[in-house]
Amino acid sequence: MTKILVTGAAGQIGSELTQVLRREHGDENVVATDIKPPRFPGAEAGPWVPLDVTDRAQVERVIQEFGIAEVYHLAAVLSASGERDPDRAWRVNTEGLYNVLEAARRHGVRRIFWPSSIAVFGPKTPRVNTPQDTILAPTTMYGITKVVGELLCEYYHRRYGLDVRGLRFPGIISSATPPGGGTTDYAVEIFYAAVRGEPYTCFVRPDTVLPMMYMPDCLKAIRLLMAADPARLRYRIYNVTGLSFAAEELARELQRRVPGFRVEYRPDFRQDIADSWPRTIDDSAAREDWGWKPDYDLPRMVEAMLAALRERRARGEL
């Protein structure tokens, strides 16, 4: 049975992806790692190891000890957090990826998944239907680390034949884990406020449009890409998206379902980051090469998020 390693398993994507992988491959075959203990349901059912990805010796030791053949490398410092601490963002995002790639090359790992981001784009990039092949000129440390990461993944594939695959994710919206320091966190925070019956202060303008993806679509995209025939893949890193909406559109959808819910807008430093990112993404290459198609539009996503968070609140989790 394939032994799988998940770094960043306590994070937004990692906590849910680890559960999916364990259901598919068996709890004992998916090793969850992070610098903090994972808190998702059933985390203790399979192996968990504390791991700092900036320490290459630790990375190599875990890969060797468990006989890892496939890595989902999700450990990262996100955009807003990266602007507060760019040194840490560089070390975790760039050096961490380099350590994983080098350890994989040295110890026989067959495949790696690594998430890139729409943060690789910048003010010089077309903001509407941003193409797969375009200018990558980000203005944030997070975006810079993701561009470097894309180039590293391409290099290790070309030079060493390592099967590295990745997705340029938009903002990810999840009901299971709180926001993790990204520029699109408002699209999750706003749901928590609505379910708790609290007003919400949004840190971007009401007309700010950004690409987003609901977590079930995020997990679906990862699984589809990793299952794809390598002969069909024209790229190592693919554009992918689910839906795009303005902050005020999301607020209106919530207000239709939560009477009396109030939202005000006070843009902060994250507005400048949002203004440098695309409004919509062209992911036609992903659709053509490995059959990508999202399941959620805005109304369906809002309904699902509210239902999930109301269940959590009823259980006393919020």
Sequence and secondary structure as in RCSB ss.txt:
>XXXX:A:sequence
MTKILVTGAAGQIGSELTQVLRREHGDENVVATDIKPPRFPGAEAGPWVPLDVTDRAQVERVIQEFGIAEVYHLA
AVLSASGERDPDRAWRVNTEGLYNVLEAARRHGVRRIFWPSSIAVFGPKTPRVNTPQDTILAPTTMYGITKVVGE
LLCEYYHRRYGLDVRGLRFPGIISSATPPGGGTTDYAVEIFYAAVRGEPYTCFVRPDTVLPMMYMPDCLKAIRLL
MAADPARLRYRIYNVTGLSFAAEELARELQRRVPGFRVEYRPDFRQDIADSWPRTIDDSAAREDWGWKPDYDLPR
MVEAMLAALRERRARGEL
>XXXX:A:secstr
   EEEESTTSHHHHHHHHHHHHHH GGGEEEEESS   STTGGGS EEE  TT HHHHHHHHHHHT  EEEE  
   HHHHHH HHHHHIIIIIHHHHHHHHHHHHT  EEEEEEEGGG  TTS SSSB SS     SSHHHHHHHHHH
HHHHHHHHHH  EEEEEEE EEE SSS   S TTTHHHHHHHHHHHT  EEESS TT EEEEEEHHHHHHHHHHH
HHS GGG S SEEE   EEEEHHHHHHHHHHHSTT  EEE   THHHHHHTS SSB  HHHHHHH       HHH
HHHHHHHHHHHHHHTT  
